[in-house]
Amino acid sequence: MPKLEQMPEPHIYQAYGLYLLRSQHRFVRRLQRAYKPCIHGYKTWESSFLLMDYLQAHPPGGSRRIMEVGCGWGAAGVFCAKAFDAKVTAVDADGNVFPFMELLATLNGVEVAPLRRRFEQLSTARLGEEEVLVGSDICFWQRMVKPLANLVSRAMRGGVQRVVFADPGRTTFYELAERCARRWDVELTEWYAADPRRAIGEVLEVRPRAG
């Protein structure tokens, strides 16, 4: 039986080696008075845990430059920085999420670089500075499918080695997977995470087509 660790104060919990905060935590509530995320970046979503669990089972190996797109609070990026000693850039269109991401990074003793960009604003050259691209719960509207497919295309052209996205299993996510499969090697895997509670969804991994 694993050892139970007493949290130092209410509304802190652990998952995948991270300390994480619930929206009721006093530091989060203090930030919420000044920053109002407007694109669903107001908590750590369950697909972030799917992504962490998958990357734990399929680590990035020697890859040390990782970008999390649509980061929200940035839990997946913080995980990559801590678990893999990676240099992580966290990208979101909503600049109001970054104080929450920086709070999580500080809580876990890592640094994550914030970058405010929409998917369409990430150029081939900028994406090519990264080795792995990750994201979770980022394909929740139909209008996001095409920009994300184009983002993956630019990433592949730029030399990114892996793109790994996690999602609960929305129809828009399956459409994104179909679009990617037309040009790149794709694996779509049903996955579950048991920490901090059971979550089930899909993980899409895209790699450059061999040959």
Buried (B, 14 or more C-beta within 10 A) or exposed (E): EEEEEEEEEEBBBEBBEBBBBEEEBEBBEEBBEEBEBEBBBBBBBBBBBBBBBBBBEBEBEEBBBBBBBBBBBBBBBBBBBBBBEBBBBBBBBBEBBBBBBBBBBEBBEBEBBBBBBBBEEBEBEBBBBBBBBBBBBBBBEEEBBBBBBBBBBBBBEBEBBBBBBBBBEBEBBBBBBEBBBEBBEBEBEEBEBEBBEEBEBBBBBBBBEEE
